[in-house]
Amino acid sequence: MKPLLKIARVWLQRAVFSPIYFFVFASSLFGFLLAAPVQALQITVTVPPLAGMIAPLLDQEDHIEVLLKPGVSPHGFQLKPSQLAVLQKTDLLLSVGTPVDAWVTKFAARIQAKQLRLADLTAVEKLPMRIGGIWEKSLGDKHAGHDHEHDDHSNPLSFDGHLWMSMSNARQLIMQTAQVLRVLKPHKAQQIALAQEQWLAQLQAQDEQNRARLQAVQDKAFLVLHDAFQYFEHQYGLNGVGSVRLNPDVPPSLKRIAELRERMIAGKVACIFQEPQFPSKPLQRLAAGTSAKLGILDPMGTLYIKQSAEPQEAYMLYDQFSEQLTAAFVACLGAAHE
Ligand SMILES: [Zn+2]
């Protein structure tokens, strides 16, 4: 390093006095800057599972910012000024594009970044919102539809907005994101294509493993806290029969609890799944005196993060995300004897 510095200093001294030396010095500095690694990408995602889908496509130097922090509910969420600053300098913004992350929409319209919305991708699987059976929701009632707090009443959703719960939708976002990344980093196109291929193969293996494990509990009826898991249930043929909360922000009334208990006793519900962000008392009250067991499901992947040795990680990779959901279903439904 020392001799190099000495040469540079000599050249710099000469450059001050000689136009030729100055030209050679300046052009070699310019050449060095050109050869320097290309800018790192700043990717912003609204909710943690989206980061878990696309992280394996990125380089070490690229950065993912997750707007919704672990343990925070997307319901009624507001962006902080510091997050608006992050949005201003982001290269790519990924969102679900449903009421779940509607809080980013008005800012998304004002920024330069490339954007991908899961809901807009052509091959994305969309399931209708559930309204039959215990999934009784009167669409005319504001508090009955699963429209969250962050809903947009002028544009009611005809489909279930939890699109990230579908592995097939995850694949679509991965493929579309890889395509955008190849445009943003053309010199890394081959590397990105290879990463995509490996990641999709890994997800395929995880998908098959989930399917095999869940087969044993397919018949077991269960209730969830709110209707967030339909895509997962559909994918693996699970038997979800209803949700405790009709609107995720409104605790169930005593009347609703009594009504559900009646149905539970008649319908042999094996498990009730709570969610980490919500109080568990009402569900315990619901399960008391019935044969139903209590389990826990996390639609954002927070449980894993809490147990992780690296608390700074704001998301888990999508294969782990679907694995922990599988494990939670198997743990509760598998232990139930009805
Ligand atoms: Zn939800």
Boltz pocket constraint, residues with backbone or C-beta under 6 A from the ligand:
constraints:
  - pocket:
      binder: B
      contacts: [[A, 148], [A, 162], [A, 226], [A, 227], [A, 228], [A, 248]]
      max_distance: 6.0
